[in-house]
Amino acid sequence: EFARFNTTGCLDGHPKLANFFQPDLEHALRRELTCHSQIMLVPQTELLGFRETDTGVDAELQLADGERRVVSTNYLIGADGASSKVRELLGLGFQGSTYTEDWLIVDARQSRKAIDHIEFICDPKRPTPHMPAPDGRERWEFMLQSGETREQMLNPDKIRELLAPWAAADEVTIERSAIYRFHARVVERFQKGRVFLVGDAAHITPPFVGQGLCAGLRDAANLGWKLAWVLKCRAAPSILESYDTERRPHAADMIQLATRMGKLIMPSSKLNAIFIHGLLRLLRVVPAIKRWIDELKFKPQNRFHQGLFVAGPSASALQRGSNFPQALLRHGDGRQLWSDDVLGEQLTLVGFGVDPHSLVDVASLENWKAAGGHCIQICYRGQTLHRGIGTNVWEDVSGAFMPAVAADGWLALVRPDRTLISEGSASVAGKLIAETLALLGAVTAISGC
């Protein structure tokens, strides 16, 4: 063992590391679609081409029965995977590299007890990541050796031979097996005019840090609310340019991390393995470096250096352009919710120990509401919840917010995707709202609708 990563404990109320079974998530997303009558799901439809106009995009589609139809839309989002037709039609470069090795992926259920950790067996002959998954599943990833063919590796007997060090043939049921070739690529731009790229259409990453689909979810969270605000005339179209500014650097950083992790997991020779793994083992003798490695401090944080937030230093533990923390809150009526649920799908002005309604004039509050904003107050644990004008007053149950994040009398402005726009003392409440509205171009956008 040359390295061990500590993934125990919680972050923002959730485990630091959580595995899920992707087909289950996809089924859940499809079920959710049926709850929204304004969404039309049209399977087996091919995009033939599109043309951007001054007011939108005309997309030519071929339906399952062969009929061709032109759909006019305000914006077009290419979420069409690594071989994206949208990206191809945009003429955007997909920069990066492709691994020369193929990998066999095996998902299986077992009758014995599954492992409770992720292990990377970094044998240069056959590197093998191995991890648990929900509902008694496990996953193995085997790198193909020189001369091994896809047909040979997908043979059930060969798969059971590979699994033999972990489980006997009668202990596992193979659910899925497939051959993949890993890529490390990111598109040169996530947006071109009225067309956007998300998920694998914008970036594909080796699986070694488990961030492929996670990156796509971050794309959707970042772009989705901005499009909604523009279409509802709550913000100017110029805010959409921040999607590329915010998401592309972080996606590229995560791909670089996965690539570096790949070099640890699959050294090219026994000599390379001795050097790389020996060096890492030696570095862990130094306590500070050991903590940096073991506590995953090298993982890029989802914090923006440029984008749709008010730039400047923070005078609290909050960081502008980073995620607003999550913790349990309790209402005066006894309800207990995560702060993410309390914030909802809105812009939020959060007052710590102070009611934001009492700090700004009526006109500013009206402008804030027109831009899709609301206010909440978070109080110290045990503090009475009947303070202030607003009824949206919540107690900090765990003490995670006050005073750990902000002092009594502090304010924070939070985007619907939980990114911190700005923060400051109660005395500058009006200024914080004015800066945020100017950032959104809200006044201009609303008056022009």
C-alpha positions in Angstrom: 0.0 0.0 0.0 1.6 3.3 -1.1 -1.3 5.7 -0.5 -4.6 5.8 1.3 -7.3 8.5 0.9 -9.6 9.4 3.7 -13.1 9.7 2.4 -14.9 9.2 5.7 -17.0 12.0 7.3 -19.5 14.4 5.8 -19.4 17.6 3.8 -22.4 19.9 3.7 -24.5 17.2 5.4 -23.6 14.4 2.9 -20.9 11.8 2.8 -17.6 13.0 1.3 -17.8 10.1 -1.1 -20.9 8.5 -2.4 -21.3 5.9 -5.2 -24.4 5.5 -7.2 -25.7 3.2 -10.0 -26.0 5.4 -13.1 -29.0 3.5 -14.7 -31.0 4.1 -11.5 -30.3 7.9 -11.7 -31.3 7.9 -15.4 -34.6 6.1 -14.6 -35.3 8.6 -11.9 -34.6 11.6 -14.2 -37.0 10.1 -16.8 -39.7 9.6 -14.2 -39.2 13.2 -13.1 -39.7 14.4 -16.7 -43.3 13.0 -16.7 -44.2 15.4 -13.9 -43.5 18.5 -16.1 -46.2 18.9 -18.8 -44.1 21.6 -20.6 -41.3 19.1 -21.4 -41.8 16.9 -24.5 -39.6 13.8 -24.7 -39.2 12.7 -28.4 -37.0 9.6 -28.5 -35.3 8.2 -31.6 -35.0 11.7 -33.1 -31.9 12.8 -35.1 -30.6 16.3 -35.3 -29.8 17.0 -39.0 -28.6 20.6 -38.7 -29.5 24.0 -37.3 -29.3 27.6 -38.3 -28.9 30.5 -35.8 -31.0 33.6 -36.4 -31.1 37.0 -34.8 -33.8 35.8 -32.4 -33.2 32.1 -31.9 -32.2 28.8 -33.5 -34.0 26.8 -36.2 -33.2 23.1 -35.7 -34.0 20.5 -38.4 -35.0 17.1 -36.9 -35.7 13.7 -38.3 -38.3 11.8 -36.3 -38.5 8.1 -35.7 -40.9 7.6 -38.7 -38.6 9.5 -41.1 -40.6 12.7 -41.0 -38.5 15.9 -41.0 -39.5 18.9 -39.0 -38.0 22.3 -38.2 -38.2 23.5 -34.6 -37.7 27.1 -33.7 -36.3 27.8 -30.2 -34.6 30.6 -28.3 -31.5 28.5 -27.4 -30.1 25.1 -28.3 -28.3 22.9 -25.8 -26.1 20.1 -27.1 -26.2 17.3 -24.4 -25.6 14.7 -27.1 -22.6 12.9 -25.7 -19.0 12.4 -26.6 -19.7 12.1 -30.3 -21.8 15.3 -30.2 -23.4 16.3 -33.5 -24.0 19.8 -32.1 -20.3 20.2 -31.4 -19.4 19.0 -34.8 -21.9 21.5 -36.5 -20.4 24.3 -34.4 -17.0 23.5 -35.7 -15.4 23.5 -32.3 -12.2 21.7 -31.5 -12.2 18.9 -28.9 -8.8 19.2 -27.4 -7.0 16.6 -25.4 -5.9 12.9 -25.8 -7.2 9.4 -26.1 -5.7 6.5 -24.0 -4.3 3.8 -26.2 -5.5 1.1 -23.8 -9.0 -0.5 -23.8 -10.7 -1.3 -20.5 -13.2 -4.0 -19.6 -15.9 -2.7 -17.2 -17.8 -5.3 -15.2 -20.8 -4.6 -13.0 -22.0 -7.5 -10.9 -24.2 -8.4 -7.9 -22.9 -10.9 -5.4 -24.2 -13.1 -2.6 -21.2 -12.5 -0.3 -20.6 -9.2 1.5 -19.4 -6.4 -0.8 -16.3 -4.4 -0.1 -16.7 -1.2 1.9 -14.0 0.8 0.2 -12.6 1.7 -3.2 -9.3 0.0 -4.1 -6.9 0.7 -7.0 -4.7 -2.3 -7.7 -1.8 -0.6 -9.6 -0.1 -3.6 -11.1 1.5 -2.5 -14.3 0.6 -5.8 -15.9 -3.2 -5.4 -15.2 -4.3 -2.3 -13.3 -7.7 -2.9 -11.7 -9.9 -0.3 -10.0 -12.5 -2.1 -7.8 -15.4 -0.4 -5.9 -18.7 -1.0 -4.2 -22.0 0.2 -5.7 -25.6 0.4 -4.3 -27.8 -2.6 -3.7 -25.0 -5.1 -3.2 -23.2 -4.3 -6.5 -19.5 -4.1 -7.2 -17.6 -2.8 -10.2 -14.3 -3.9 -11.6 -12.3 -2.2 -14.4 -9.6 -4.3 -16.1 -7.1 -2.9 -18.5 -6.6 -5.0 -21.5 -3.1 -6.4 -22.2 -1.3 -6.3 -25.5 -2.8 -8.9 -27.8 -6.2 -9.3 -26.0 -9.2 -8.7 -28.2 -12.6 -7.3 -27.2 -14.4 -10.6 -28.2 -12.0 -12.6 -26.0 -12.4 -10.3 -23.0 -16.2 -10.2 -23.2 -16.4 -14.0 -23.0 -18.2 -14.9 -19.8 -15.6 -17.5 -18.9 -12.8 -14.9 -19.3 -14.7 -12.5 -17.1 -15.2 -15.1 -14.3 -11.5 -15.9 -14.6 -10.7 -12.2 -14.0 -13.1 -12.0 -11.0 -11.8 -15.2 -9.4 -9.4 -13.5 -6.9 -12.5 -11.8 -5.4 -15.4 -14.2 -5.8 -16.2 -17.7 -7.0 -18.4 -18.2 -10.0 -21.5 -19.0 -8.0 -21.1 -15.9 -5.8 -21.6 -13.2 -8.5 -24.2 -12.4 -11.1 -22.8 -10.4 -14.0 -25.2 -7.5 -14.8 -23.2 -5.7 -17.4 -19.9 -5.9 -19.2 -18.5 -3.6 -21.8 -15.2 -2.4 -23.4 -14.3 1.3 -23.3 -11.4 3.4 -24.4 -10.9 6.4 -22.1 -10.5 9.9 -23.2 -9.4 13.2 -21.7 -10.8 16.1 -23.7 -12.4 19.5 -23.3 -14.1 21.6 -26.0 -12.5 25.0 -26.7 -15.7 26.8 -25.9 -18.8 25.8 -24.0 -20.9 28.4 -25.8 -21.1 29.8 -29.4 -23.9 32.3 -29.9 -27.2 30.8 -28.8 -25.9 27.3 -28.7 -24.4 25.6 -25.6 -22.6 22.3 -24.9 -23.0 20.3 -21.6 -21.9 17.0 -20.3 -19.8 14.7 -22.5 -20.5 16.9 -25.5 -18.3 19.5 -23.7 -15.8 17.4 -21.8 -14.9 13.7 -21.4 -12.7 12.5 -18.5 -11.0 9.2 -17.6 -13.0 7.5 -14.8 -10.2 7.4 -12.2 -11.8 10.1 -9.9 -15.4 9.3 -10.7 -16.3 12.8 -11.9 -17.6 12.3 -15.4 -21.4 12.5 -14.8 -20.8 14.8 -11.8 -19.2 17.4 -14.2 -22.3 17.2 -16.4 -24.6 17.8 -13.5 -22.5 20.8 -12.6 -23.0 22.1 -16.1 -26.7 21.7 -16.0 -27.0 23.4 -12.5 -24.9 26.3 -13.8 -26.6 26.9 -17.1 -30.1 25.9 -16.3 -31.0 28.7 -13.9 -29.3 31.3 -16.1 -31.4 30.4 -19.1 -34.5 30.4 -16.9 -33.7 33.9 -15.6 -33.1 35.2 -19.2 -36.3 33.7 -20.6 -38.3 35.0 -17.7 -36.9 38.5 -18.2 -35.3 38.5 -14.8 -31.8 39.0 -16.3 -30.0 40.1 -19.4 -28.8 37.6 -22.0 -25.2 38.7 -21.3 -25.2 36.6 -18.1 -25.1 33.4 -20.3 -21.5 34.2 -21.2 -20.5 33.4 -17.6 -21.4 29.7 -18.2 -18.2 29.1 -20.2 -16.1 31.4 -18.0 -17.2 29.4 -14.8 -17.5 25.8 -16.0 -14.7 25.3 -18.5 -11.7 25.9 -16.2 -13.1 23.6 -13.5 -13.9 20.9 -16.0 -10.4 21.1 -17.4 -8.9 20.9 -13.8 -10.9 17.8 -13.0 -9.8 16.2 -16.3 -6.1 17.0 -15.4 -6.6 15.4 -12.0 -8.1 12.3 -13.5 -5.2 12.1 -15.9 -2.6 12.4 -13.1 -4.5 9.8 -11.1 -4.4 7.5 -14.2 -0.6 7.7 -14.2 -0.6 6.5 -10.6 -3.0 3.7 -11.4 -1.5 2.4 -14.6 2.2 2.9 -14.6 3.7 1.9 -18.0 6.3 -0.5 -16.6 7.5 -2.2 -13.4 10.4 0.2 -13.2 7.9 3.2 -13.6 5.7 1.7 -10.8 8.6 1.4 -8.4 9.6 5.0 -9.0 6.1 6.6 -8.9 4.7 4.5 -6.0 8.0 4.6 -4.1 8.1 8.4 -4.4 4.5 8.8 -3.2 5.2 6.5 -0.3 8.3 8.5 0.6 6.5 11.8 0.4 3.8 10.6 2.9 6.5 10.4 5.6 6.3 14.2 5.8 3.2 15.0 7.9 2.0 18.0 6.0 2.3 16.3 2.6 0.6 13.1 4.1 -2.4 15.2 5.2 -2.6 17.0 1.8 -2.7 13.6 0.1 -4.8 11.6 2.5 -7.5 14.3 2.9 -7.8 14.8 -0.9 -6.7 18.4 -0.6 -5.4 18.1 -4.2 -8.9 17.8 -5.6 -9.9 21.1 -7.4 -12.6 22.9 -5.5 -15.7 24.0 -7.4 -14.8 27.7 -6.9 -14.9 30.2 -9.7 -12.1 32.8 -10.2 -14.2 34.8 -12.7 -17.9 34.8 -13.5 -21.3 35.9 -12.4 -20.5 37.2 -8.9 -19.2 40.4 -7.3 -15.4 40.1 -7.3 -13.4 41.1 -4.3 -12.1 39.8 -1.0 -14.4 38.3 1.5 -14.5 39.6 5.1 -16.1 36.3 6.4 -15.5 32.6 6.0 -17.7 32.7 2.9 -15.9 32.9 -0.4 -17.4 34.7 -3.4 -17.8 32.5 -6.4 -17.8 29.3 -4.3 -20.5 27.1 -3.0 -22.7 28.3 -0.1 -22.6 25.7 2.6 -25.5 23.4 3.5 -26.7 22.6 7.0 -29.9 21.7 8.9 -32.3 24.5 9.7 -35.5 24.5 11.9 -38.5 26.8 11.5 -40.6 28.2 14.3 -43.4 25.8 13.4 -41.1 22.8 14.0 -40.2 22.0 10.4 -36.6 20.9 9.9 -35.1 21.2 6.4 -31.7 21.4 4.7 -30.8 24.9 4.0 -30.6 24.1 0.2 -34.4 23.3 0.4 -35.0 26.5 2.3 -33.2 28.6 -0.2 -35.2 27.0 -3.0 -34.9 27.8 -6.7 -34.5 31.5 -6.3 -32.0 34.2 -5.6 -31.7 34.5 -1.9 -30.6 37.3 0.5 -29.6 35.5 3.7 -29.4 37.5 6.9 -27.4 35.9 9.8 -29.1 36.9 13.0 -30.7 39.9 11.2 -33.9 40.3 9.1 -33.0 41.4 5.6 -36.5 42.9 5.1 -35.7 45.6 7.8 -32.5 46.7 6.1 -33.6 47.9 2.7 -36.3 50.2 1.4 -39.5 49.0 -0.2 -38.4 49.9 -3.8 -35.2 47.8 -3.4 -37.2 44.9 -2.1 -39.7 45.1 -5.0 -36.8 45.2 -7.5 -35.2 42.2 -5.7 -38.5 40.2 -5.9 -39.0 41.1 -9.6 -35.5 39.7 -10.3 -36.6 36.4 -8.7 -35.2 37.1 -5.2 -36.4 36.4 -1.7 -35.1 36.8 1.9 -34.5 34.4 4.7 -33.1 34.9 8.2 -30.8 32.4 10.0 -30.5 32.6 13.8 -28.2 31.1 16.4 -29.1 27.6 17.7 -31.5 28.1 20.6 -32.3 31.8 19.6 -35.9 32.8 19.5 -37.4 32.5 16.0 -39.9 35.3 16.3 -37.5 38.2 15.5 -37.9 40.4 12.5 -40.6 41.4 10.0 -40.2 38.4 7.7 -41.7 35.0 8.5 -38.9 33.1 6.8 -36.8 32.8 9.9 -34.8 29.6 10.6 -32.7 28.3 13.5 -29.2 27.0 12.8 -29.8 23.5 14.3 -26.2 22.2 14.0 -24.4 25.5 14.5 -22.7 25.0 11.1 -23.5 28.6 10.0 -23.1 30.8 13.1 -20.5 31.7 14.0 -18.5 29.2 11.9 -19.4 30.8 8.6 -20.7 34.3 9.4 -21.1 36.6 12.5 -24.3 38.1 13.8 -25.5 40.9 11.5 -23.8 39.5 8.3 -25.5 39.1 4.9 -25.0 36.8 2.0 -26.5 36.8 -1.6 -26.8 33.3 -3.1 -27.6 32.2 -6.6 -30.1 29.4 -7.4 -27.2 27.1 -8.0 -25.9 27.8 -4.5 -23.0 30.0 -5.6 -22.2 33.0 -3.4 -22.7 36.3 -5.3 -21.6 38.7 -2.6 -21.6 39.2 1.2 -21.2 42.0 3.6 -22.5 43.7 6.8 -26.1 44.7 7.4 -25.1 48.3 6.9 -24.5 47.7 3.1 -27.7 45.7 2.4 -29.0 48.1 -0.2 -25.6 48.2 -2.0 -25.4 44.4 -2.1 -28.8 44.2 -3.8 -28.0 47.0 -6.2 -24.7 45.3 -7.2 -26.4 42.0 -7.8 -29.2 43.5 -9.9 -26.6 45.4 -11.9 -24.6 42.1 -12.4 -27.7 40.4 -13.7 -28.6 43.4 -15.9 -32.1 42.9 -14.3 -33.5 46.4 -14.7 -32.6 46.6 -18.4 -33.9 43.1 -19.0 -37.2 43.6 -17.3 -38.0 46.9 -18.9 -37.2 45.5 -22.3 -39.7 42.6 -22.1 
